[in-house]
Amino acid sequence: MIIIVGAGLAGLSTAYHLSGVPYRLYEREQEVGGLCRSYQKDGFTFDYTGHLLHFRQPEIKALVEHLLAGQLQRHARKSFIYSHQTYTEYPFQVNTFGLPPEVVRECLLGFIETLTKPVTSSGPMQRSFKDWILDNLGEGMAKHFMVPFNEKLWKVSLDELTSDWVSWLVPKPELKDVVNGALGIKDKAFGYNPSFLYPASNGIKVLPESFLPGIRGVRNGMELMEVNTKRKRAVFRQRADGRVREEAYESLVSTIPIPELLKRCPDFPQQLKDAAEALRWVSVSNVNLAVAREQVSDKHWLYFPEPAYPFYRVGFPMNFSPALGRSGCSSMYVELSHRPTEQLSDEELITRSRQGLEQAGILKPDDELVVADVKNLHYAYVYFDQHRARAVPAIVAELERRGIYSIGRYGRWEHTSMEDAIGQGKRLAEQLRTWGAQAVPA
Ligand SMILES: Cc1cc2nc3c(=O)[nH]c(=O)nc-3n(C[C@H](O)[C@H](O)[C@H](O)COP(=O)(O)OP(=O)(O)OC[C@H]3O[C@@H](n4cnc5c(N)ncnc54)[C@H](O)[C@@H]3O)c2cc1C
């Protein structure tokens, strides 16, 4: 028997691809989807901040297009950075046109300097994120976007983060593209998501729900409480009535955060449990707003690097899909990060978001808020730091030695996208099926 813990995209995809192999899928919440969920409030649909589909793996793209046949729409990305009271297109490094001339000059000169300066010889694990930015983009872009934006998001000095995750998220441009971007000449699309797919209606939750006809039941409202890794037994508690159920397993697939899993494994080596406790991450407050005015913005989402604004990003769901709200209105998701132990009250978050949106000219003082709702994403963005680089491979290897496969965004402790989570579930299921046919390795 294979036990899967967590019915987010990684767990659902594992179950979906295990066809024919006995499994049980347990989920703590009453609904599936994990981070990839949507909810309705007063005629508006919100995701747990914007979830947009972009693909690098053709097989996962084909799977999603099959599962959501006829339900997806493609959008050319309209994402911008708001700084110096100006909108410039994302990504910053190839779109400085429109900023004050002295800012553009600093960005250009700084970038040109990177082309002649010797690059730090250290590898991505040793090189800090800050040094990566300086080496690849230069002082000007560091000062005017990369450092203030990332320090606002990560809530930590960028010297403390490593650079082993940045290359596909933050591509290094060519000089020609940087110069064209400073002069406002456009000849190609940049970034990892120049266009994206999004469901025409009902929000991103249609994606996890599309797996359900292909899997045999999810045990919702069941929380993993304890795993005896030697005896291979997992204990779940029904959240509604506290009833406990014990399951014997051959393999256990965990998609819950590594620190949460190891807290529940009393017989796991203490040194690795301590290492899991020391993993760091940042949480996100997701403030969802709606106002009684049409098209407060014509963009999809905006980045805010300046400290004057409390949020790092704001998006407009009704510009992905008008069906996500009431006509004559606009909806917004506002993202503010915080250290996991330092959360503001909902009232404070809503007040600060509204003030920032007015200051940016997106809301007007007389705009009537028809929805103001806050969701906290406790685990949002994991830190890639020196500790993670040592701890995660050691923890994952020891788990696997005990027949536990930790996958997904927080199971691998990485910046997994929806596509990656689905891909990890698929690949693990295929492996487990092969091993099942041969007898599971020790
Ligand atoms: C702010 C933000 C924005 C994002 N935007 C995008 C985007 O635009 N595009 C994109 O591709 N990706 C985006 N992502 C990433 C995407 O959300 C994730 O990669 C994906 O949803 C992760 O799926 P998962 O199954 O690995 O984890 P999760 O979704 O976290 O699933 C884990 C599941 O385990 C359950 N669980 C936890 N503890 C227990 C327990 N003890 N017992 C039983 N069940 C338990 C949870 O309830 C949850 O359902 C974003 C992420 C964040 C934080």
The ligand as a MOL file (V3000), in Angstrom:
LIG
                    3D

  0  0  0     0  0            999 V3000
M  V30 BEGIN CTAB
M  V30 COUNTS 53 58 0 0 0
M  V30 BEGIN ATOM
M  V30 1 C 2.3600 33.3600 -3.3240 0
M  V30 2 C 2.5140 32.2370 -4.3080 0
M  V30 3 C 2.2030 32.4350 -5.6520 0
M  V30 4 C 2.3800 31.3870 -6.5730 0
M  V30 5 N 2.0890 31.6110 -7.8840 0
M  V30 6 C 2.3040 30.6280 -8.7930 0
M  V30 7 C 2.0430 30.8430 -10.1670 0
M  V30 8 O 1.6170 31.9250 -10.5890 0
M  V30 9 N 2.2910 29.8270 -11.0320 0
M  V30 10 C 2.7850 28.6040 -10.6230 0
M  V30 11 O 2.9780 27.7050 -11.4490 0
M  V30 12 N 3.0050 28.3600 -9.3180 0
M  V30 13 C 2.7860 29.3410 -8.4010 0
M  V30 14 N 3.0310 29.1030 -7.0730 0
M  V30 15 C 3.5160 27.7570 -6.6730 0
M  V30 16 C 2.3740 26.7200 -6.5510 0
M  V30 17 O 1.3770 27.1740 -5.6860 0
M  V30 18 C 2.9530 25.4330 -5.9610 0
M  V30 19 O 4.0700 24.9890 -6.6630 0
M  V30 20 C 1.9940 24.2450 -5.9150 0
M  V30 21 O 0.6860 24.6160 -5.6490 0
M  V30 22 C 2.5620 23.3080 -4.8400 0
M  V30 23 O 1.8170 22.1340 -4.7250 0
M  V30 24 P 2.2390 21.0370 -3.6520 0
M  V30 25 O 1.3320 19.9140 -3.8110 0
M  V30 26 O 3.7100 20.8160 -3.7350 0
M  V30 27 O 2.0740 21.7430 -2.2180 0
M  V30 28 P 0.7330 22.2570 -1.4470 0
M  V30 29 O -0.1700 22.9490 -2.3880 0
M  V30 30 O 1.2470 23.0170 -0.2590 0
M  V30 31 O 0.0360 20.9060 -0.9860 0
M  V30 32 C 0.3130 20.2670 0.2280 0
M  V30 33 C -0.9810 19.7100 0.7790 0
M  V30 34 O -0.7020 19.0220 2.0080 0
M  V30 35 C -1.7430 19.2770 2.9260 0
M  V30 36 N -1.2270 19.0470 4.2910 0
M  V30 37 C -0.3560 19.8180 4.9860 0
M  V30 38 N -0.1000 19.2640 6.1840 0
M  V30 39 C -0.8240 18.1190 6.2640 0
M  V30 40 C -0.9630 17.0950 7.2460 0
M  V30 41 N -0.3070 17.1360 8.4150 0
M  V30 42 N -1.7870 16.0520 6.9880 0
M  V30 43 C -2.4590 15.9670 5.7950 0
M  V30 44 N -2.3460 16.9130 4.8290 0
M  V30 45 C -1.5400 17.9710 5.0520 0
M  V30 46 C -2.1060 20.7290 2.6430 0
M  V30 47 O -3.3980 21.0520 3.1430 0
M  V30 48 C -2.0150 20.7840 1.1210 0
M  V30 49 O -3.2470 20.4810 0.5100 0
M  V30 50 C 2.8570 30.1250 -6.1360 0
M  V30 51 C 3.1540 29.9260 -4.7880 0
M  V30 52 C 3.0020 30.9690 -3.8890 0
M  V30 53 C 3.3580 30.7640 -2.4400 0
M  V30 END ATOM
M  V30 BEGIN BOND
M  V30 1 1 1 2
M  V30 2 1 2 3
M  V30 3 2 2 52
M  V30 4 2 3 4
M  V30 5 1 4 5
M  V30 6 1 4 50
M  V30 7 2 5 6
M  V30 8 1 6 7
M  V30 9 1 6 13
M  V30 10 2 7 8
M  V30 11 1 7 9
M  V30 12 1 9 10
M  V30 13 2 10 11
M  V30 14 1 10 12
M  V30 15 2 12 13
M  V30 16 1 13 14
M  V30 17 1 14 15
M  V30 18 1 14 50
M  V30 19 1 15 16
M  V30 20 1 16 17
M  V30 21 1 16 18
M  V30 22 1 18 19
M  V30 23 1 18 20
M  V30 24 1 20 21
M  V30 25 1 20 22
M  V30 26 1 22 23
M  V30 27 1 23 24
M  V30 28 2 24 25
M  V30 29 1 24 26
M  V30 30 1 24 27
M  V30 31 1 27 28
M  V30 32 2 28 29
M  V30 33 1 28 30
M  V30 34 1 28 31
M  V30 35 1 31 32
M  V30 36 1 32 33
M  V30 37 1 33 34
M  V30 38 1 33 48
M  V30 39 1 34 35
M  V30 40 1 35 36
M  V30 41 1 35 46
M  V30 42 1 36 37
M  V30 43 1 36 45
M  V30 44 2 37 38
M  V30 45 1 38 39
M  V30 46 1 39 40
M  V30 47 2 39 45
M  V30 48 1 40 41
M  V30 49 2 40 42
M  V30 50 1 42 43
M  V30 51 2 43 44
M  V30 52 1 44 45
M  V30 53 1 46 47
M  V30 54 1 46 48
M  V30 55 1 48 49
M  V30 56 2 50 51
M  V30 57 1 51 52
M  V30 58 1 52 53
M  V30 END BOND
M  V30 END CTAB
M  END
